[in-house]
């Protein structure tokens, strides 16, 4: 796989020479990439014939994109891309095609000119690049096997068939990219690989549902951690069967890592970008530099985090991929920004109105977040550059151990998993809705009580108010996955006050 990155670097250097010789081109940016996602999907049902693990699927793509600034009056911008063919002949054709699509963009801020990169220390090839299909399939089968062994024990004890349904998948993704530009010397390149795994177990006999997940960037971690997820998910489903249906009302909640990550991903993080402030669609419009969360919370994007499943050294605009501090001690101090989004916001005549009192904080618009994220969050030439994160990390000052968190709730609910999370009333309102779908239980007198039935309660709340009403926070950051997200989240459990829950109506019995 290392040959892929070297081939991209050579190709980018050769393309650079072609573009530099063209007299009509004043500036250029050239980007090429190759990425692949391999998926092993679980499909086990104890009462119906099934495969257990589906045939492995893979999706791979490679190609290049170029962006030109043509000579002439005004900012004349041209673009083109090619999928599949990394040849110099296609570069020449793309250059010709791009010239035919030149447009004048008076808002175009120009191509970025990132400073020279410090020579990075020797970086080993990501271990997952060498993971075989056989090893991936074995991890998937061991995951199913772990659940089946646990199910057999439970059936032997109870004397009843569980009616087990097991779903989920293991996904391994790799990405390689190289870029060059008339605005900096040489070729800048990066590569990475990571895995995510999620398992859901449903016990029909007890109407119990449990889940488990993991993310990482080494083959050893995948083979060590993932096979136990099936067993963990089933144990949770068995423990949470025959759940109760609490009455609607306002509750003090202990939010687990997955709900915290879901709400951050769908409401908060999209509002912490230069793009959202420029479009005046952020839930924190006009509050840059002010307190937007409880003072014990901080939030940052950390592409080089040692514990992170994602590791990036260079952005898709050629800048060093550095840490972006978004919120410190509850105060909004930074935004995820690409060069273009940051430049447009900074040049906006309404910038002070959109940002608020912190409008003159230049350090809050460092272009650390310019990525071409395609499907599965992997970098791809055919995706536009947007403002995005990598490892989104929430930390809490003076965090508490789990037992103290339950005592801080006293009477309420532990919410372990939500789904169908989305903003309502527009992103700027900061409101969201979601359904509590499992891994949840009552908290009574500071202790775990009866399980809560899946899909019986819906949360309708303001994310802005929720993160400002934190009573207590955990002392550990847990990895949490959000379906389809390009980021991986590392967040604590949070105790929040006064969250409104409404009942989900059950279908009438036939």
PLY file of the C-alpha trace (Angstrom):
ply
format ascii 1.0
element vertex 510
property float x
property float y
property float z
element edge 509
property int vertex1
property int vertex2
end_header
0.00 0.00 0.00
2.94 2.32 0.53
3.41 2.16 -3.27
0.02 3.87 -3.67
1.17 6.97 -1.78
4.48 7.11 -3.67
2.64 6.81 -6.98
0.33 9.68 -6.02
3.29 11.86 -5.03
5.06 11.21 -8.35
1.86 11.84 -10.28
1.27 15.15 -8.46
4.85 16.30 -9.22
4.42 15.50 -12.92
1.05 17.26 -13.05
2.61 20.28 -11.39
5.10 20.59 -14.24
2.31 20.50 -16.84
0.23 23.17 -15.11
3.22 25.41 -14.42
4.08 25.52 -18.13
0.65 26.76 -19.21
0.80 30.48 -19.93
-2.94 31.01 -19.38
-2.78 29.81 -15.77
-1.86 32.34 -13.09
-2.27 29.99 -10.10
-3.21 26.36 -9.67
-3.99 23.72 -7.09
-3.76 20.01 -7.91
-5.12 17.25 -5.65
-5.11 13.48 -6.17
-6.28 10.72 -3.86
-7.00 7.02 -3.49
-9.29 5.56 -0.85
-10.93 2.25 -0.05
-13.55 1.03 2.41
-14.01 -2.66 3.25
-17.07 -3.78 5.21
-17.97 -7.04 6.95
-21.66 -6.91 7.86
-23.34 -9.04 10.54
-26.63 -10.72 9.66
-27.64 -13.32 12.23
-31.18 -14.36 13.15
-31.68 -17.41 15.36
-35.18 -18.19 14.08
-34.53 -17.79 10.34
-31.93 -19.08 7.93
-29.12 -16.54 7.63
-25.52 -16.08 6.58
-24.21 -14.90 9.94
-21.65 -12.70 8.22
-22.37 -11.32 4.76
-19.83 -11.57 1.96
-17.25 -8.81 2.40
-17.93 -5.67 0.38
-15.44 -3.06 -0.75
-15.63 0.35 -2.40
-12.48 1.92 -3.84
-11.92 5.09 -5.81
-9.03 7.16 -7.10
-8.74 10.29 -9.19
-7.66 13.90 -9.24
-9.07 17.43 -9.20
-7.54 20.68 -10.28
-8.46 24.28 -9.58
-7.12 27.11 -11.69
-6.99 30.87 -11.49
-6.73 32.15 -15.04
-4.94 35.27 -16.17
-7.23 38.19 -16.98
-9.45 40.78 -15.37
-11.13 39.77 -12.13
-10.85 36.42 -10.38
-11.32 33.92 -13.23
-11.71 30.47 -11.67
-11.81 27.09 -13.40
-12.16 23.53 -12.10
-12.16 19.95 -13.39
-11.83 16.44 -12.03
-11.17 12.94 -13.37
-12.13 9.63 -11.77
-10.12 6.45 -12.15
-7.41 7.47 -14.62
-4.19 8.81 -13.09
-2.38 9.57 -16.32
-0.72 12.69 -17.66
-2.90 12.49 -20.76
-5.96 12.92 -18.56
-4.30 15.88 -16.83
-3.94 17.60 -20.19
-7.57 16.84 -21.07
-8.78 18.08 -17.68
-6.79 21.30 -18.11
-8.45 21.92 -21.46
-11.90 21.10 -20.08
-11.40 23.36 -17.05
-10.55 26.34 -19.28
-13.90 25.90 -21.04
-15.76 26.24 -17.72
-14.01 29.40 -16.46
-16.26 31.71 -14.45
-15.73 35.04 -12.72
-16.15 34.70 -8.94
-15.81 38.11 -7.32
-16.01 36.50 -3.87
-13.15 34.09 -4.56
-10.44 34.74 -1.92
-7.64 33.22 -3.98
-5.80 29.95 -3.50
-4.29 29.29 -0.09
-0.56 29.80 0.47
0.23 27.56 3.45
3.60 28.13 5.14
6.39 25.57 4.82
5.77 22.43 6.82
8.23 21.40 9.47
9.75 18.15 8.32
7.77 15.51 10.23
9.53 12.76 12.11
9.50 9.34 10.46
5.91 8.13 10.51
5.34 4.39 10.29
2.98 3.07 7.66
-0.49 2.66 9.20
-0.73 -0.95 10.32
-4.27 -1.38 9.05
-3.09 -0.89 5.46
-1.76 -4.45 5.63
-4.89 -6.04 7.16
-6.05 -8.92 4.94
-9.63 -9.73 4.00
-9.23 -13.04 5.83
-8.33 -11.26 9.08
-11.33 -8.94 8.70
-13.68 -11.87 8.08
-12.23 -13.76 11.05
-12.85 -10.79 13.37
-16.45 -10.64 12.14
-17.06 -14.35 12.73
-15.48 -14.19 16.18
-17.86 -11.33 17.02
-20.87 -13.44 16.05
-19.45 -16.45 17.85
-19.04 -14.47 21.08
-22.72 -13.50 20.98
-23.83 -17.07 20.24
-21.83 -18.53 23.14
-23.43 -16.00 25.49
-26.88 -16.72 24.03
-26.46 -20.47 24.56
-25.65 -19.90 28.23
-28.68 -17.65 28.68
-31.01 -20.15 26.99
-29.68 -22.99 29.10
-30.34 -21.00 32.26
-33.82 -19.76 31.32
-34.99 -22.75 29.32
-36.38 -20.41 26.68
-35.32 -19.54 23.12
-34.11 -15.93 23.04
-35.10 -15.04 19.51
-31.73 -13.41 18.85
-31.16 -10.89 16.07
-27.63 -9.57 15.59
-26.74 -6.72 13.23
-24.01 -4.20 12.60
-20.70 -4.17 10.78
-16.93 -3.80 10.90
-15.59 -1.18 8.50
-11.93 -0.63 7.60
-11.06 2.48 5.62
-7.80 3.75 4.13
-6.97 7.06 2.47
-3.94 8.41 0.63
-3.65 11.86 -0.89
-1.06 14.16 -2.47
-1.36 17.79 -3.51
0.71 20.53 -5.04
0.16 24.18 -5.81
1.73 27.22 -7.39
1.52 28.78 -3.91
4.00 26.43 -2.20
7.03 24.32 -3.11
7.04 20.60 -3.69
4.35 18.00 -3.03
2.56 17.51 0.29
1.11 14.10 1.05
-0.60 12.15 3.82
-2.09 8.71 4.46
-4.17 7.10 7.17
-6.24 4.01 7.99
-8.83 3.30 10.67
-11.60 0.92 11.63
-15.02 1.31 13.19
-17.24 -1.46 14.50
-20.79 -1.45 15.82
-23.02 -4.31 16.98
-26.69 -4.30 17.91
-28.32 -7.29 19.63
-32.08 -7.72 19.90
-33.61 -10.36 22.19
-37.18 -10.78 20.98
-38.24 -12.99 23.91
-37.66 -10.13 26.37
-37.92 -7.16 23.98
-34.41 -6.18 25.01
-31.88 -4.28 22.93
-28.18 -3.70 23.56
-25.36 -2.21 21.54
-21.58 -1.97 21.56
-19.01 -0.20 19.40
-15.32 0.52 18.95
-12.96 2.57 16.79
-9.20 2.48 16.34
-6.28 2.58 13.96
-4.35 -0.66 14.47
-4.91 -4.24 13.37
-3.97 -5.43 16.84
-6.68 -3.31 18.42
-9.25 -4.54 15.90
-8.44 -8.20 16.54
-8.32 -7.70 20.30
-11.36 -5.50 20.95
-13.90 -6.12 18.19
-14.59 -9.85 18.78
-15.92 -9.07 22.28
-18.52 -6.59 21.02
-21.10 -9.24 20.18
-20.93 -10.69 23.68
-21.14 -7.21 25.25
-24.15 -6.18 23.14
-26.04 -9.38 23.99
-25.36 -9.06 27.71
-26.77 -5.54 27.63
-29.84 -6.71 25.73
-30.47 -9.46 28.29
-30.08 -7.06 31.18
-32.41 -4.47 29.66
-35.34 -6.64 28.64
-38.98 -6.09 29.63
-38.45 -2.39 30.06
-40.86 0.09 31.62
-42.40 3.09 29.89
-41.80 6.19 32.05
-44.38 8.96 32.00
-43.58 12.02 29.87
-42.28 15.09 31.66
-39.07 16.89 32.58
-36.23 14.76 33.88
-32.68 15.05 35.09
-30.73 12.83 32.69
-27.39 11.09 32.73
-26.38 11.09 29.06
-24.03 8.34 27.95
-21.24 8.91 25.41
-23.29 8.00 22.33
-26.13 10.52 22.99
-23.58 13.26 23.78
-21.78 12.53 20.50
-25.05 12.41 18.51
-26.19 15.79 19.76
-22.76 17.32 19.22
-22.57 15.96 15.69
-26.03 16.92 14.46
-26.46 20.30 16.16
-23.36 21.69 17.89
-20.41 20.92 15.60
-22.21 22.13 12.42
-22.69 25.44 14.28
-18.98 25.71 15.14
-17.73 26.26 11.59
-16.72 29.40 9.73
-19.15 28.35 7.01
-22.17 28.39 9.36
-21.28 31.82 10.79
-20.78 33.20 7.27
-24.22 31.86 6.30
-25.71 33.23 9.57
-27.04 29.74 10.36
-25.08 28.93 13.52
-26.88 28.26 16.78
-24.18 30.46 18.37
-24.56 33.40 15.99
-23.19 36.61 17.54
-21.70 34.77 20.55
-18.09 34.25 19.47
-15.90 34.90 22.50
-18.83 34.46 24.92
-19.83 31.58 27.17
-21.90 29.05 25.21
-21.56 25.95 27.44
-21.21 25.18 31.09
-17.87 26.49 32.35
-16.61 22.99 33.18
-16.74 21.89 29.51
-14.12 22.30 26.77
-14.26 21.10 23.16
-11.48 20.72 20.59
-10.60 18.98 17.33
-7.38 16.99 17.67
-6.16 15.39 14.40
-2.93 14.19 16.01
-4.41 12.81 19.24
-2.49 9.72 20.31
-5.72 8.01 21.35
-7.61 9.08 18.22
-8.86 6.67 15.57
-8.01 9.32 12.96
-4.47 10.62 12.45
-3.85 13.40 9.93
-0.73 15.47 9.34
-1.76 17.65 6.38
-5.13 19.17 5.45
-6.51 18.96 1.93
-5.40 22.57 1.38
-1.77 21.88 2.31
-1.78 23.32 5.84
-0.43 21.43 8.82
-3.30 19.60 10.49
-3.24 21.19 13.93
-5.39 21.25 17.02
-8.39 23.60 16.89
-9.67 24.78 20.26
-13.39 25.39 19.86
-14.64 25.88 23.42
-12.52 26.43 26.51
-14.14 26.49 29.96
-17.50 27.04 28.25
-16.32 29.99 26.14
-16.44 29.89 22.32
-12.89 30.64 21.13
-12.43 28.94 17.77
-14.13 27.56 14.67
-13.50 24.73 12.27
-12.43 26.53 9.12
-11.09 25.87 5.66
-9.04 28.62 4.05
-11.89 29.71 1.79
-14.56 29.69 4.50
-12.32 31.56 6.92
-11.29 34.16 4.33
-14.87 34.83 3.27
-16.05 35.26 6.84
-13.14 37.55 7.67
-13.86 39.73 4.60
-17.61 39.83 5.25
-18.92 43.36 5.82
-21.31 41.92 8.41
-18.58 39.97 10.21
-18.94 41.83 13.52
-22.68 41.33 13.53
-22.34 37.62 12.71
-19.56 36.83 15.17
-20.23 39.30 17.98
-17.72 40.81 20.37
-15.00 38.31 19.36
-15.05 39.38 15.71
-11.44 40.61 15.77
-9.96 37.35 17.13
-7.83 36.27 14.16
-6.56 33.19 15.98
-10.08 31.78 16.01
-10.05 31.30 12.21
-6.92 29.21 11.67
-7.53 27.04 8.56
-6.98 23.69 10.27
-10.20 22.09 9.07
-10.16 22.12 5.26
-10.85 18.54 4.13
-12.30 16.81 1.09
-14.35 14.24 3.03
-16.24 11.79 0.87
-18.31 8.77 1.83
-17.37 7.07 5.09
-15.41 10.20 6.02
-12.46 9.23 3.80
-10.66 11.91 1.82
-11.66 11.89 -1.83
-10.77 14.05 -4.85
-14.42 14.37 -5.93
-15.59 15.97 -2.68
-15.55 19.72 -2.20
-13.37 21.28 0.47
-15.39 21.90 3.61
-14.81 22.76 7.25
-14.67 19.49 9.17
-13.19 17.88 12.26
-11.30 14.64 12.89
-11.18 13.52 16.53
-13.68 15.76 18.36
-12.72 15.72 22.03
-14.88 17.02 24.89
-13.26 17.26 28.31
-14.56 18.32 31.70
-12.85 20.00 34.62
-13.06 18.09 37.90
-14.93 15.19 36.35
-16.63 12.65 38.61
-16.51 8.85 38.70
-19.62 7.02 37.36
-21.03 6.26 40.82
-21.07 9.96 41.70
-22.78 10.79 38.42
-25.69 8.48 39.27
-25.92 10.04 42.73
-25.95 13.49 41.12
-29.05 12.44 39.16
-30.82 11.00 42.23
-34.15 10.53 40.41
-34.12 10.43 36.63
-32.93 8.40 33.65
-29.70 7.08 32.21
-29.86 7.50 28.42
-27.40 5.20 26.69
-28.43 5.43 23.06
-30.52 7.69 20.82
-31.32 7.72 17.13
-33.20 9.76 14.53
-31.40 12.82 15.86
-31.82 15.94 13.75
-32.22 19.71 14.13
-35.71 21.18 14.12
-36.80 24.78 13.50
-33.62 25.36 11.48
-30.01 24.94 12.56
-29.80 28.45 13.99
-32.52 27.67 16.55
-30.30 24.99 18.12
-33.32 22.75 18.78
-33.29 19.03 18.12
-35.37 15.90 18.48
-34.36 12.26 18.93
-35.70 8.93 20.19
-34.28 6.93 23.11
-33.67 3.57 21.50
-32.00 1.33 24.07
-29.20 0.88 26.61
-31.22 3.04 29.03
-32.67 2.68 32.51
-34.28 4.54 35.39
-32.13 6.02 38.15
-33.81 5.79 41.53
-32.24 7.14 44.71
-28.92 7.42 42.90
-28.87 3.79 41.72
-29.67 1.97 38.51
-33.31 0.92 38.41
-35.65 -0.73 35.91
-34.67 -0.73 32.22
-36.47 1.66 29.88
-38.24 0.08 26.91
-36.67 0.99 23.55
-38.40 3.62 21.42
-40.93 4.73 24.02
-39.61 8.25 24.74
-38.55 11.15 22.58
-36.30 14.06 23.58
-37.25 17.52 22.33
-34.74 20.06 23.60
-32.33 22.88 22.83
-28.72 21.78 22.44
-27.62 25.26 23.46
-29.56 25.04 26.72
-28.65 21.38 27.31
-24.87 21.93 27.29
-25.32 25.03 29.43
-27.29 23.09 32.08
-24.65 20.50 32.98
-24.87 19.45 36.63
-21.90 17.07 36.58
-19.57 15.43 34.06
-17.60 12.20 33.99
-13.86 12.02 34.47
-13.25 9.79 31.44
-13.50 10.37 27.70
-15.19 7.48 25.87
-15.02 6.87 22.10
-18.43 7.25 20.46
-19.48 6.66 16.86
-22.15 8.51 14.91
-23.45 6.77 11.81
-22.06 8.38 8.64
-19.94 10.92 10.52
-16.43 11.80 9.24
-15.36 12.43 12.83
-14.89 10.15 15.82
-16.03 11.60 19.14
-14.34 11.25 22.53
-16.71 12.52 25.19
-17.60 12.11 28.90
-20.95 11.20 30.36
-22.98 14.28 31.33
-25.68 14.94 33.91
-28.09 17.55 32.54
-31.05 19.26 34.15
-34.67 19.72 33.09
-34.85 17.82 29.78
-38.36 17.38 28.39
-39.35 13.85 27.36
-42.48 13.03 25.41
-44.12 9.65 24.84
-43.85 7.81 21.54
-47.26 6.39 20.70
-47.31 2.63 20.23
-49.15 1.14 17.24
-52.53 -0.31 18.08
-52.66 -4.08 18.54
-54.14 -5.89 15.53
0 1
1 2
2 3
3 4
4 5
5 6
6 7
7 8
8 9
9 10
10 11
11 12
12 13
13 14
14 15
15 16
16 17
17 18
18 19
19 20
20 21
21 22
22 23
23 24
24 25
25 26
26 27
27 28
28 29
29 30
30 31
31 32
32 33
33 34
34 35
35 36
36 37
37 38
38 39
39 40
40 41
41 42
42 43
43 44
44 45
45 46
46 47
47 48
48 49
49 50
50 51
51 52
52 53
53 54
54 55
55 56
56 57
57 58
58 59
59 60
60 61
61 62
62 63
63 64
64 65
65 66
66 67
67 68
68 69
69 70
70 71
71 72
72 73
73 74
74 75
75 76
76 77
77 78
78 79
79 80
80 81
81 82
82 83
83 84
84 85
85 86
86 87
87 88
88 89
89 90
90 91
91 92
92 93
93 94
94 95
95 96
96 97
97 98
98 99
99 100
100 101
101 102
102 103
103 104
104 105
105 106
106 107
107 108
108 109
109 110
110 111
111 112
112 113
113 114
114 115
115 116
116 117
117 118
118 119
119 120
120 121
121 122
122 123
123 124
124 125
125 126
126 127
127 128
128 129
129 130
130 131
131 132
132 133
133 134
134 135
135 136
136 137
137 138
138 139
139 140
140 141
141 142
142 143
143 144
144 145
145 146
146 147
147 148
148 149
149 150
150 151
151 152
152 153
153 154
154 155
155 156
156 157
157 158
158 159
159 160
160 161
161 162
162 163
163 164
164 165
165 166
166 167
167 168
168 169
169 170
170 171
171 172
172 173
173 174
174 175
175 176
176 177
177 178
178 179
179 180
180 181
181 182
182 183
183 184
184 185
185 186
186 187
187 188
188 189
189 190
190 191
191 192
192 193
193 194
194 195
195 196
196 197
197 198
198 199
199 200
200 201
201 202
202 203
203 204
204 205
205 206
206 207
207 208
208 209
209 210
210 211
211 212
212 213
213 214
214 215
215 216
216 217
217 218
218 219
219 220
220 221
221 222
222 223
223 224
224 225
225 226
226 227
227 228
228 229
229 230
230 231
231 232
232 233
233 234
234 235
235 236
236 237
237 238
238 239
239 240
240 241
241 242
242 243
243 244
244 245
245 246
246 247
247 248
248 249
249 250
250 251
251 252
252 253
253 254
254 255
255 256
256 257
257 258
258 259
259 260
260 261
261 262
262 263
263 264
264 265
265 266
266 267
267 268
268 269
269 270
270 271
271 272
272 273
273 274
274 275
275 276
276 277
277 278
278 279
279 280
280 281
281 282
282 283
283 284
284 285
285 286
286 287
287 288
288 289
289 290
290 291
291 292
292 293
293 294
294 295
295 296
296 297
297 298
298 299
299 300
300 301
301 302
302 303
303 304
304 305
305 306
306 307
307 308
308 309
309 310
310 311
311 312
312 313
313 314
314 315
315 316
316 317
317 318
318 319
319 320
320 321
321 322
322 323
323 324
324 325
325 326
326 327
327 328
328 329
329 330
330 331
331 332
332 333
333 334
334 335
335 336
336 337
337 338
338 339
339 340
340 341
341 342
342 343
343 344
344 345
345 346
346 347
347 348
348 349
349 350
350 351
351 352
352 353
353 354
354 355
355 356
356 357
357 358
358 359
359 360
360 361
361 362
362 363
363 364
364 365
365 366
366 367
367 368
368 369
369 370
370 371
371 372
372 373
373 374
374 375
375 376
376 377
377 378
378 379
379 380
380 381
381 382
382 383
383 384
384 385
385 386
386 387
387 388
388 389
389 390
390 391
391 392
392 393
393 394
394 395
395 396
396 397
397 398
398 399
399 400
400 401
401 402
402 403
403 404
404 405
405 406
406 407
407 408
408 409
409 410
410 411
411 412
412 413
413 414
414 415
415 416
416 417
417 418
418 419
419 420
420 421
421 422
422 423
423 424
424 425
425 426
426 427
427 428
428 429
429 430
430 431
431 432
432 433
433 434
434 435
435 436
436 437
437 438
438 439
439 440
440 441
441 442
442 443
443 444
444 445
445 446
446 447
447 448
448 449
449 450
450 451
451 452
452 453
453 454
454 455
455 456
456 457
457 458
458 459
459 460
460 461
461 462
462 463
463 464
464 465
465 466
466 467
467 468
468 469
469 470
470 471
471 472
472 473
473 474
474 475
475 476
476 477
477 478
478 479
479 480
480 481
481 482
482 483
483 484
484 485
485 486
486 487
487 488
488 489
489 490
490 491
491 492
492 493
493 494
494 495
495 496
496 497
497 498
498 499
499 500
500 501
501 502
502 503
503 504
504 505
505 506
506 507
507 508
508 509
